[in-house]
Every structure is written in C-alpha cells, then in structure tokens.
Amino acid sequence: MNVNKRHSDFLMLFERFISAKFSSLIMFPFHFAFAAKYNTPTVRSIDQKDIPNVHKTLICEASGGYPEGHLRWFDENKTEWTKSAKLTGKKRNDGLFELSSELPLLTGSTFSEYTCVVYNASYGKEDSASILLDGPSPLSEIKTPGSAIIAPVVVIGSLIVGLLMALLFFRRRSQQSRRLSTTPLMGTHHEVSASDPDVDQSTIGGVNGKDSMA
C-alpha cells in the first residue's frame, strides 16, 4: 500500500509540474502523452518587388506548441484565405514546434485587416493576432505580360488618328477658302445689253467682232 501511495503522490506532483507549462495532460502507466499550448502568434508584413502581381507578403509565426498545429488566415469580413498561404512547421530541440505561414497579397487587394489564428492538432482555436495595413494597393502597379506591348500600340494608334483628323480638318478649311475666293468673281460678271443708251454701240460691235474673229 505504501508503495502504491508513493507512486500515486509522485504522479500527482509530476502532473501539477507539467500542467504549469502544458494545457492538458493524460497519464498512462509507464508513459505519458501531453499537448502544449502555442504562444500568441505574431504577424508582420514585408514588401515584395520580385514576385509578379504581389505587393506585400504577410508572415504569421507561432511557437512552443505540441503536437504540430495549424495557422489559418481571415480577412476583416471573416473570409478565409488559408488556401492561398504556405504553412511550414519545424520541430525544435526541446520537442516543441514552431509554425510559420506566409500569405501573399495581390496587387489591388482592398482588405485593410488580416487575422492569423493558431489551432492545435485537434483544430481547437488557441490564440490569434491581427495586422492593419495602410490601405488598398494602387491598381496602377498591376503589371500583366502584355501590358508592355499594348501601351505603345495604343499611343501609336492615337497619334495616327490625331494626324488623320488634323488632315481632314485642314482639307475642309482649304475647300471652304477656295469657295469664298471664287464667289465674288462670279458675282461681278453680268451681261451688257445692246439697247443700253449709256453704252457705246461701236464698242459693243468691236467686242462682238473680236469674238467672231476669234
């Protein structure tokens, strides 16, 4: 009885010692299994210039847990983005795990807040951390594979259209100016009547004679 009582007391003291660090403890004869709670995760952002269409990457890190857990991402509307993230887990020398998750943000993203939640191996929520961004990324930074070709084509096309419109404008102005210059000359010509008393008949005859000779 004394041996069993001492063994029970030892197990009780050992359980209290382990419980100070670990969230739960299940004792079995000759071995024990435990689950360690992860520390509060930390979230930070880094600018990206080498990845196409990505302007920032969010990094979430949590450590000190066991067994290997999970990190999940949510935006301000509670929409999950975990499938777009990359999760890595590393076992430390003390047997506990370090978790890291990277979430790339595409150019044009309109969400201003993201939350990283750490879950244990049983998918139980343990803790979370959020990050506030400066604002939506500028759309002017979006680069597509054909943008370098489309831009010059648009500029050249605009120049050609402008030149054609200018040529058409000057051609119409030229035609209008010709019409205005010929109208006074046509309007001054009038037929001279032979019965006009103020006109010399010999002059008319002379003119007619020249015309007939011609």
C-alpha positions in Angstrom: 0.0 0.0 0.0 2.8 2.4 0.9 4.5 1.8 -2.5 1.3 2.4 -4.4 0.6 5.6 -2.4 4.1 6.9 -3.0 3.7 6.2 -6.7 0.3 8.0 -6.8 1.8 11.0 -5.0 4.7 11.1 -7.4 2.3 11.0 -10.4 0.2 13.8 -8.8 3.2 16.1 -8.3 4.5 15.3 -11.8 1.1 16.2 -13.2 1.0 19.5 -11.4 4.5 20.4 -12.6 3.7 19.6 -16.2 0.3 21.3 -16.1 2.1 24.6 -15.3 3.5 24.5 -18.8 1.2 22.4 -20.8 -2.5 22.8 -21.4 -3.6 19.2 -20.9 -2.0 16.0 -19.5 -3.1 12.4 -19.9 -1.2 9.9 -17.7 -0.8 6.3 -18.7 1.2 3.6 -16.9 4.9 3.8 -17.8 4.5 6.7 -20.3 2.6 9.9 -20.7 1.2 12.0 -23.6 0.7 15.7 -23.5 -0.3 18.7 -25.6 1.5 22.0 -25.3 -0.3 25.3 -26.0 1.1 27.6 -28.6 2.2 31.1 -27.7 0.3 34.1 -29.1 1.2 34.4 -32.8 3.0 37.4 -34.3 2.1 38.9 -37.6 4.2 41.2 -39.8 4.3 42.3 -43.4 7.1 42.7 -46.0 7.1 44.5 -49.3 7.5 42.4 -52.4 9.1 43.6 -55.7 10.3 40.3 -57.2 7.0 38.4 -57.3 4.7 39.4 -60.2 1.4 41.0 -59.2 2.3 40.7 -55.4 3.0 43.9 -53.5 3.1 42.5 -49.9 3.5 39.2 -48.0 2.1 38.7 -44.6 4.0 36.4 -42.2 2.5 34.8 -39.1 4.6 32.9 -36.6 3.7 30.8 -33.5 5.9 28.6 -31.4 6.0 26.5 -28.2 3.2 24.1 -29.1 2.8 20.4 -29.3 1.8 18.4 -31.4 2.2 20.2 -34.7 -0.7 22.6 -35.2 -2.1 24.9 -37.9 -2.2 28.6 -38.8 -5.2 30.0 -40.6 -5.9 33.4 -42.2 -9.0 35.5 -42.2 -9.8 39.0 -43.6 -11.9 41.7 -41.9 -15.1 40.1 -43.3 -14.2 36.7 -41.8 -13.4 35.2 -45.2 -10.7 32.6 -45.0 -7.6 32.9 -47.1 -5.6 29.9 -45.8 -5.6 28.1 -49.1 -3.5 31.0 -50.6 -0.9 30.7 -47.8 2.1 28.5 -47.4 2.5 26.8 -44.0 5.7 25.3 -42.6 6.4 23.6 -39.3 9.7 23.0 -37.6 10.4 20.8 -34.5 12.8 22.3 -32.0 15.4 20.6 -29.9 13.0 20.5 -26.9 10.4 18.7 -29.0 8.0 21.6 -29.4 7.0 23.1 -32.7 7.5 26.4 -34.5 4.8 27.3 -37.1 5.2 29.9 -39.9 2.7 30.9 -42.6 3.2 33.3 -45.5 0.2 34.9 -47.2 1.0 36.8 -50.4 -1.3 39.9 -51.1 -2.0 40.5 -54.8 -1.8 44.0 -56.2 -5.2 45.6 -56.0 -6.2 43.9 -52.7 -8.9 46.0 -50.9 -8.8 44.5 -47.5 -7.2 46.5 -44.7 -7.1 43.9 -41.9 -6.0 40.3 -41.7 -6.1 37.9 -38.7 -3.9 34.9 -38.1 -5.4 32.2 -35.9 -3.4 29.3 -34.4 -5.1 25.9 -33.9 -3.8 22.9 -32.1 -3.5 19.4 -33.7 -7.2 18.8 -32.9 -8.2 22.0 -34.7 -9.1 23.8 -31.5 -8.6 27.5 -31.5 -5.9 28.7 -29.1 -5.0 32.3 -29.9 -4.9 34.9 -32.7 -3.3 38.1 -33.9 -4.3 40.8 -36.4 -2.5 43.3 -38.6 -3.7 46.6 -40.1 -2.5 47.6 -43.5 -2.0 51.2 -44.7 -4.7 50.8 -47.3 -5.6 49.1 -50.6 -2.7 48.7 -53.0 -2.7 51.0 -56.1 -4.1 49.5 -59.2 -1.6 51.4 -61.3 1.1 48.9 -60.1 -0.7 46.0 -61.8 1.5 44.5 -64.5 0.3 41.9 -67.0 2.5 40.1 -69.5 1.0 42.0 -72.5 1.0 45.5 -70.9 4.4 46.3 -72.3 3.2 45.7 -75.8 -0.3 47.1 -75.5 0.8 50.6 -74.3 3.0 51.5 -77.3 0.3 50.3 -79.7 -2.3 52.5 -78.0 0.0 55.5 -78.2 0.8 55.0 -81.9 -2.8 54.4 -82.8 -3.8 57.6 -81.0 -1.2 59.6 -83.0 -2.4 58.2 -86.3 -6.0 59.1 -85.5 -4.9 62.6 -84.5 -3.0 63.1 -87.7 -5.9 61.9 -89.8 -8.3 64.2 -88.1 -5.9 67.2 -88.5 -5.5 66.4 -92.2 -9.3 66.2 -92.7 -9.8 69.5 -90.9 -7.2 71.4 -93.0 -8.6 69.9 -96.2 -12.1 71.2 -95.3 -10.7 74.6 -94.4 -8.9 74.7 -97.8 -12.0 73.8 -99.7 -14.1 76.4 -97.9 -11.4 79.1 -98.5 -11.5 78.3 -102.3 -15.2 78.6 -102.5 -15.2 82.0 -100.7 -12.4 83.3 -103.1 -14.3 82.4 -106.3 -17.7 83.6 -105.3 -17.0 87.5 -105.7 -15.5 87.0 -109.1 -18.5 85.1 -110.4 -20.9 87.6 -108.9 -19.4 90.7 -110.8 -20.0 89.3 -114.3 -23.2 90.5 -116.0 -24.5 90.6 -119.5 -24.3 94.1 -121.2 -27.4 94.9 -123.2 -27.1 96.4 -126.7 -30.0 98.7 -126.0 -28.4 100.4 -123.1 -28.2 104.1 -124.0 -25.1 104.6 -121.8 -23.1 102.1 -123.7 -21.2 103.0 -126.9 -22.6 100.8 -129.7 -19.3 100.9 -131.5 -17.6 99.4 -128.5 -20.1 96.6 -128.4 -19.7 96.0 -132.1 -15.9 96.0 -131.7 -16.1 93.4 -129.0 -18.5 91.3 -130.9 -16.3 91.5 -134.0 -13.3 90.3 -132.0 -15.3 87.5 -130.6 -16.5 86.5 -134.1 -12.9 86.6 -135.4 -11.7 84.6 -132.6 
